Amino acid sequence: MNIMLLHSAYGLRPAVREAADRLRAAGHEVWTPDLFEGRTFDTVEEGMEFKERIGKEELLKRAVLAAAPYSERGLVYAGFSLGASIAQTLALGDEKARGLLLLHGTSDLAPNVQVDELPVQLHVAEPDPFETDDWLSAWYLQMGRAGADVEIYRYAGAGHLYTDPGLPDHDAEAAEATWRVALGFLDSL
């Protein structure tokens, strides 16, 4: 599978590269564009402030340009938190998208977006301050109306970015469970 893996608001941290290596070891081709052009951050607040300075439209433009050389192959878009929201936007706008793997995040849906049974898998903490129960319920219904085939996995007691071993949110057990399920999802596409 060809996978475009997008980083969180922390930037292109070692955990993103490690995740890409894990996916490559499972036989996938993976690209990890650096949407922050070399900048990484120690706190989510710093990363979000930088994201605001860049602007959502510029980040989407950078992501589209990174995906463009590979999109004809049929990409699976994947991402962590902020990267997941960008991946969602790209996948819902790419008629050749093969799937969408969301880790720790979702995004608003554009009005009238339609896909043809796009396979989507979401992994989030429970509870997650950025992905509340009400938000996830509404998101799930909207994705279904858009034509996506969605699976949601929740991890009780895990922190928001629980797959990143370099952050306080890390939960090794939840992270391993996530990767086991996600790899199965990718193999099914």
Number of C-alpha atoms within 10 A of each C-alpha: 20 21 29 24 26 28 25 26 26 22 24 21 19 12 15 20 16 13 17 21 15 15 20 16 10 13 12 17 15 22 18 19 17 18 23 19 10 9 14 17 15 13 11 13 12 14 20 16 12 18 19 11 10 13 11 12 9 13 17 16 12 17 21 17 12 17 20 12 9 14 21 12 14 17 24 25 31 29 26 27 25 24 27 26 22 26 30 24 22 21 24 24 14 16 15 16 22 22 27 30 28 28 28 26 27 27 18 13 16 12 8 8 14 18 20 11 15 22 21 22 21 21 25 29 25 17 16 19 10 15 20 13 13 9 13 17 11 12 17 19 13 18 21 16 14 20 17 22 18 17 13 12 16 16 20 12 14 21 22 26 23 24 28 21 15 13 15 11 16 17 20 14 12 21 18 12 14 21 17 11 14 20 14 11 17 21 12 9 10
